Amino acid sequence: MNIGDIFGKDDKKEFEKKEWKEIKPEPKLVPVLQQSIVKWNEGRKQDSPTEFRASEIGGCDRKYLYKQSQVEEIDWQSYLVMNMGTVIHELLQSYLKDHLISLEERLYFNLESGDSSPNTLLSGSYDGELDGKLFNEKKNVLLEIKTTGVSNYQRLITNKGQLSNKYKLQNNVYLHAKGLDRTAFIFFNRNIQFTDEFIEQNKDIIDTLNPVFHEITYYKDDALVEKIRQKITDRKLHKSLGTMPKRDKTSECSYCSFKSVCDADNQNEKAARRAEKSAKTKQEKEIKKKGVK
């Protein structure tokens, strides 16, 4: 028996309207929760002990310069993603405690031998130091844990993606500071709930893949130290001149906290470059015209 057997057609509609109407009260707790996430994170913010941080040295130069003059507004969603990453880091560190010589610590790295001035000093924290015996190495091995979404994980695990330059620059600071040669990067697929779909998508090669963890070995690159030094020199120059480097658009631009101001500045910079090019072309034509006369 169903409702149509009890009520007539009109009565059925009236019953559904009165009794089955979905109630959608205005949320009270959700806004409070979102505000609390921001407040909690803002209360935990700490100033960097040095002007340059290893975690940012491989990142966007424009973002670094914006942060020197403007307050970075981070929304609750971005904070939540960062907090979840921290929880995963701590959990994986706990799992590996029997193989860790030390947990993360703050490191300082001088770009110039014996120079400890803020101009050449970077600081940063690595995730752990693993016993080298685990890798048949005489030296210990650094541990770097990275969380990523399923799309990026798919590119990494099928060799269509490589270790980003940002991670390489950051990690070289740690390797040089610790006097070590090798890092074990562990990428964690945070969309673990999609494991079945991932396996189905890669069913032809799943025997050689891990749907949750992916390991990449990275070795110290002395040449990158010069690159780090040049990035710092360029940033300092732009900061002193009040200029911005040309934008190098990446996937991170879409969720950058300075996206709006950067987009506006970029449009103005493009317009200025077009005007400069037009004026130069006009000048060249006038010079050529005078030469003909």
N, C-alpha and C positions, 0 to 999 in steps of 0.2 A: 504494500500500500504506500502511496506517496501523497504529497500535499494536494495534488490535483483531485485525488479521490475524496478528500475531506471537504475542500472548499470549491466554490465555483471559480470561474476564470477571474472575475473582478475581485472576489474576496482573496484569491491567491496573491494577486499583485499587491493588494493592500497589506496582507500579512507579511509579505517579503519586505515591503517598504518600511513597516513599523518594527518588525521583530528581527529581521536579518540584515538590517543596515549596518555596514561596517563602521565602527566607531574609530575616529582618528583624532584623539585628543592632541592638543598642542604639546610637543615634547618639553619637558621641564629639566630632566636630568642630562640629556645629551648636550645642550649648550654649556651646562655647568662642567661637564666632563671635558669638553673641548677647551674651555678656558683654563681648567685645572691642569691640563697637559702642558699648555704654554707657560703657565705660572710656575709649575714644578721645574720645567727645564730652564726657564729664565733664572730661577733661584740657584741653579747648579752651574751656571756659566762661570768659567774662570778665564782670566786673561792669560794669554800665552806669555811665558817667561822670556821669549825672544820674538823679534819682529817677524821672523820667517819660520814657518812650521813645515816639517817634512810632508805632512798630509796634504798641504796646499801647494807645495813647490811645483808639483807636476800639473797643477790645475790651471784654471783660466787666469791670465794676467789681469784682465779687465775686472774680474770679480775681486781679486786682491786689492786693486786700486780703489774700487767702489767702497770696499770695507774700511779703507783708511779715512774716508770722509763722510760716510753715511752709516746710519744704524741699519743693520741687517734684520729685516722683518721675516721671521720664520714662522710659518703657519703650523697649526696643530698636527696636520697630517705628516708634514716633513719631520717634525719632532718625533712623532710616533714611529715612523719608519726607522729613524736613527736609534730610538730606544729599543726597538725590537732587534735591531742588529747587535746592540750591546748585549742584550740578553742571550742571543745565540752565541756570541763570542764567549761569554762567561760559561755557558753550558758546555761548549765544545772543549774549552780549556779544562773544565772539570773532568770530562771524559778522558782527556789525555794526561792527566796529572802524573801518572806513573812514568811517563816518558819525557816530562818537562824538567829541564834543569833549573829553569827560572820562569816566572810569569812576567807579564809586561812590566816595563819600567820606562821612566822618562830618560831619553838619551839626548846628548848634546854633541854636535858635530861641527868642527871648525873647518871651513873651506881653505883657510890658509894655516899652515903649520905654526902653532904657537900663538895665533891671533884669536883672542876670545871676545872681540868687540861684537856688538849687536849686528854690525854690517855683514859679518861673515859667519855668524853662528846660527845654526838651525837647531830646533828641538823637535822631539816627537816620541811616540810610544809604540813599540812593537808588541805583537801578541804573545810571544813566548820564545824560549830557546829550547830546542829539542836535542836529546842525546844523539850525538853523531853515530853511535853504534847502530841505531835503528836504520841508518842509511849506508852502513859500512864506510863511514867517513871518520877520519881522525879528528876533524874539527866538528863542533856542534853545528846544528842547522837552525836557522830562524824559522819561526812559524808565523804565517800571515793568513788570517781568516777573512774571507770576503763573502758577503751574502748577496745574492743576485736573483732576479726574476727569471721565470722559466724561458722567456725568449732569448735573453742573453746567455743563459745556461746552455740552451740548445746550440747556439753558435760556438760557444767554447768547447763543448763536449764533442762536437763533430768536426773540430779543427777549422771551422770557418771563422772563428774569432781568436784573437791573440791577446796576450797580456798587454794591457794598455800602457802607453808611455807614461801616464800619470802614476801607475803602480810601480813601474820600473824606476822612475826618478825617486819616488818616496822610499822604495826599498833599498836603493843604493846608499841612501843616507844611513839607514840602520846597519847595513852590512859593513860599511866603512867604520862606523862608530864602534861596532862590536868586534871588528877585526875578523869577521867571518866571510865565507865565500859563497854560501848557498842558502837559498830560502825554499821552503816547501809552502806553496800557496794552496790553500784548501778553499774551493768555491762551494758554497752551500746553496742548493736550490730551495729558496724559501717558499716556493709554491709547491710544497711537498704533497699537497692534496691532489695535485694533478699528475701524480706518478703513473697511474694507469694510462692516462692519455699520452704521457711522454713515452711509455713503453710501446704503446700501439703505434705512435708516430715513427718510432725508430726500431720497429720489430725485426727488420732485416739485419740490424747490427747491434741489437740490444745485448747480445752475449759479451760484447767488448765494452759496454758502457755501464756507468753507474748513474741511475736517475736522480740521486740525491747529492753525492759528493764527487767533485772532480779535482784532481791534483795536478798542479803545474810546477815544475822545477825551474828555478831562476838562479843564475850565477851572477856574481858581482861584475859590473862593467865600469872599469876605471874611467873610460872616456866620458861617461855621463856626469862625472863630477864637474868637468868643465862646462857642460850644458847647464848644470844647476847654478854654477857661478855666473854664467852669462844671463840666466833668467833673473837672478837677483840684481845684477848690474842694470839690466833693462828696466826692471820695476822701479828701482831707485831713481833712475833718470826720468822716467815718465812722471813719477811722484813729484820730483823737484820742479819739473817743467809744467805740471798741471795738464799733461796730455794723456791720450789713451792710445794703446796699440790697436792696430786694425783687428776687427773682430774675426775670430776663427770659429765659425759656428759648429757646435757639436750637439750630440743628443742631450747633453746636460743643460743646454740653453732653455729647453722647454719648461724645466721646473726650477730654474735659477731664481733666487729671491730678488735679484736685481734685473730681471727680464724686462720689465716695463721701461725703466730708465735707460737700460742698455739699448733696447730697440729704438727709443727716441733719439738717443745720442748717435746711434749708428746711421739713422736716416739723415741727421744733420751733417755727419761726417761725409756721407756719400754725396750729399748736395754740395758740400764745400769742395770735394775732390773734383766733381763735375765742373763746378765754376772755375776752379783753378786750371783744369785741362782746357776748358773753353777759352779762357783768357790767354793761355799759352799758345793755343792754336791760332788765335786771332793775331797775337804778336808776331808769330812766325810768318803768317801770311803778309802782314804789313812790311816786315823786313824783306821778304822775298819780292814784294811789289816795288819797294824802293830800289832794290838791287837791279831790277829789270829796267827801271827808268835810267 
